[in-house]
Amino acid sequence: MGEEPRVHLSKSAPEAYAALRSFSTTVGRLAADAGIDARLREIVQIHASQLNGCAFCVRVHVDAAVKAGLDADVIAQIATWRESGVFDERERAALELTESFTFIHEDGIPDEVYDQAGGILSEQEYVALSWVLVAINAFNRVAIAGRYPVPPRAGGAVVGTDATPPATTSPRTPHVHADGSA
């Protein structure tokens, strides 16, 4: 990526970003009410961010995943979930759904994905995960368009203190960018 500065969307249109944060807070509550635990929310948000190439959001959600109790092995396996044995049937259905939502422009949500997810997830879980995926894809686009930086960490440790995860991770935490702005 180039070194040229980009327009910072959340600073340039704070009312629009506040609406996205509010939406994300609502989605976080919806997910919690549907019984979507932090582990599953972080798995799908990491995967969507990986697929979109959003390094900033990958970092935010890896930090949140560590806080939610995921270990390095599980996090590392997300990118290769089809070949991995660390994900249960529900997580696999959610990861498949993640790919369909992230690449929705290709085939929409194919019937086989919808039917598979519907056979494993309740309707409330499906709806909640769908909204989580809509939200993370929106945040990915904001961060990618703004080329939000992901500098090396001192000591290279994953500590979860560089940024607060978006509200889809927790109904009470806003999405905060690397420079500390919301």
Secondary structure, 3 states (H helix, E strand, C coil): CCCCCCCCHHHHCHHHHHHHHHHHHHHHHHHHHCCCCHHHHHHHHHHHHHHHCCHHHHHHHHHHHHHCCCCHHHHHHHHHCCCCCCCCHHHHHHHHHHHHHHCHHHHCCCHHHHHHHHHHCCHHHHHHHHHHHHHHHHHHHHHHHCCCCCCCCHHHCCCCCCCCCCCCCCCCCCCCCCCCCC
